[in-house]
Amino acid sequence: MTDSGSPSQPGEQATPDGQNTSGGVAVGAGGGSSVSKPLIKPRRSLRISWIWLVPLVAALIGASLLVQSWVRTGPVITISFESAQGLEVGQTKIRYKDVVVGVVTGVRVSHDRSRVLVKAQIDREGSQYITRKGTRFWVVRPRLAISGISGLNTLLSGPYIAVDTVRSNEDGPSVVHFVGLEKPPEVSNDRSGRRFTLHAEDLGSLEVGSPVYYRRIPVGRIIDYALDKNGKAVDVHIFVDAPNDKFVTKDTRFWNASGINLSLGASGVTIKTGSLASVIAGGIAFGTPSDLPDPNDKPAPANAVFTLATSEAEAMADPDGTPFRVDMIFHQSVRGLKLGAPIEFRGLNLGKVVDIDLEFEPKTIQFYVLVKALLYPMRFGDAYEQMKEFEKNAAYPGQFLLGPLVKRGMRAQIQAANLLTGQQIIALDFFPDAPPVKFDSSKIPIELPTITGTFDRLQQQISSIVSKIDAVPLAGISSDLQASLKTLNRTLKGINGKVTPQAAATLKSAQNALDRVDGLLDQDSSTSNHVGQALRELTAAAKSLRALADYLRTNPSALLRGRSADTLPPANGN
């Protein structure tokens, strides 16, 4: 028999609380055993270990770094330099305004072995304005220049490549090949201001980096210089910073302010110097002829061309205009006449000598000196415009300017400018007594007639006098003079023998006469007493005459009546 409860299943064992357990044998009340129902447990689910999160996080970090690197990585550019001094792969940085924008990734020599090619990886951020046409690269190293010392911070950090980009905001094609600069540019592209070109005869003491002054305040600097196309002058490029570039107008004059200017005039010695930097490194100054600003003057456009004068006085002078050439022939010595000597007209400088040559005339078999000069017509002032009325059809300035003057006696003459140094100039003046000459005003260049200089004329006059003196028969005159002197000597000897004793007797008689006169005038002599008494009587007579004259003045009738009797004064009281 079995319990009233549920029968036990094989493999299960009943527990005291009525549950069956598997794997046991249930014991009945009668002591029998039975197989209990087995306990079936469900299989546990698959669980992931936390250790797998480590490689997963590492993979995510690596992927993010790859994405970030891909996003930040820009193009690879190539920069060519003459030398790779101080550049190291992976160490040398590319900097723009001291911000790192790339790094050098490779350095190699070009195929022609003339330059070094530097590859650099540029960051994507900023590559749009770095990889543009016009971008400049240079290596920053410690440099000592006229403008100062730069790049001292690279002594510790090492050299780096600096970048200067163009200012244009327009998008253009990307450029990956650049030619690096060997020295830093004087002016960056983002610097406000304007560039100008100055045309000068020579560079003088100017250098790149020399300052530019306005009223002795530095407002810019020289950024470059080069010979012009003909190689006969120098073009100096300057940069004037804003806002001072507005003071450069079409009437602005530039001059070389380098060194020390020493001049000697009527007021004494004048010394003009600029700043210490301009004395050492040279400098350029500019200004306008009038100190009063003209409201109609507009700033000159960028890259305008001006003339660089050698001094402030030359710059502020009136414009000379285009010169014309004249030739002068001298048959005398031109010692002391140098190239650049002035040509003056009544003390005014009208031009300068540009060439002096020795020429030969086969027909007359004579040598002469050909002096070539330049005359500036604008220096004649208003007379230049007035002279045009004489020759309206003249196409050459010398035709209407010099033609009428030569007809009225204008000639060129060499004159001494300084007696101490022997320097000479050519002076133009009117000589009414000069012989007429045939003047061809249509000839180019014009041949200006000349006249002998004053010094040479003086030499000719002295030579003529010496020649006349040489013509005098000095030998005959000397013989006659010697004979005359002998005759005079004999005459003097005769006078000394005959006249001298008589002259001595005469002098003795005169001495005796003077002695007698002295005795008469002696104080104790009778003559002296008589003379004194006569003088006293004359004095008394003069007093009587004065009294008579006074009486007659008061009593003029006494001349007819005579003198009236004396009357007694009346008694008192009567």
QUIZISUL-V713139 format. One line per field, one symbol per residue. ss: DSSP state (@ for helix, = for strand, . for the rest). phi: phi as a letter, one per 40 degrees, with the letter a starting at -180 (. if undefined). psi: psi as a letter, one per 30 degrees, with the letter a starting at -180 (. if undefined). A space follows every 10 residues. Layout:
BEGIN
ss = ???
phi = ???
psi = ???
END
This chain:
BEGIN
ss = .......... .===.....= ==..===... ..===..... .......... .@@@@@@@@@ @@@@@@@@@@ @@======== =......... ..====..== =========. .....===== ===...@@@@ .....===== ..===..=== ...@@@@..= ====...... ......===. =......... ..======== .......... ====..==== =======... ...======= =..@@@@.=. ..====...= =====..=== ===..@@@@@ @.=====... ........=. ...======. .@@@@@.... ..======== .......... .====..=== ========== =....===== ======@@@@ .@@@@@@... ......@@@@ @@@@@@@..= ======.... ...======= .......... .....===.= ...@@@@@@@ @@@@@@@@@@ @..@@@@@@@ @@@@@@@@@@ @@@@@@@@@@ @@@@@@@@@@ @@@@@@@@@@ .....@@@@@ @@@@@@@@@@ @@@@@@@@@@ @@@@...@@@ @......... ....
phi = .bcccccccc gbbccdcgcc bcgbbcbccc gcbacccccc bcccccbccc cccccccccc cccccccccc cccbcbbbbb bcabcgcbcg bccbbbfgbc biacbabacc ccfcabbbcb cccccgccbc cbchcbbacc bcbbbcchbb gccccbcgca bcbbbccccc cbccbbbbbc ccacccbccc ccibbbbbcb cacgccachc cbbbfgbcba acbaaacccc gbabbbcbbb ccccccccbc ccbbacbcgb bbbbbcchcb bbbccccccc bgabbaabcb cccccccbdc ccgcbbcccc accccccccc gccbcbbbbb bbcbcgcbcg ccbbbfgbcb aacbabbcbb bcccfbcabb bbabbbcccc gccccccccc bccccbdccc ccdccccchc bcacbccacc cgcbbbbbac bcccccbcbb cccbccbccb accccccccc cccccccccc cccccccccc cccccccccc cccccccbcc cccccccccc cccccccccc cccccccccc cccccccccc cccccccccc ccccbccccb cgccccbccc ccgc
psi = lllfakkklk glkklfgfkk klglkkkaeg glllklkkjj klkklkkkkf fffefeeeee eeeeeeeeee efkalklkkk lflgkfkkkf eklkkjhgkk glkkfkklkl eggflkkkkk kkkejffffe ilkfkkklkj lkkjlefakl gfffeeflll klkjllfkgk kakkkfkljl kflkkfklfg kkalklkkjl elebgklkfk lkkjhgkkga lkflllkaef gflkjkklkk kkgffffjaf gkkkljglak jkkjaffakk kklaleeeee fllkllalek fkkkffklkk lkglklkjlf leeeefllkf akllkkkkkk hlkgkfjlkf kljkjhfkjf alkfkjlklk jeefhlklkj kklkkjefff bffeeefffe ifgkfkefef efeeeefggk lkkklkfjfe fgkllkkklk jffkkkljkj ffkjlkjkll lkleeeeeee eeeeeeeeef fkifeeeeee eeeeeeeeee eeeeeefeee eeeeeeeeee eeeeeeeeee gkegleeeee eeeeeeeeee eeeeeeeeee efefiffffe fakllkkkkl lkf.
END
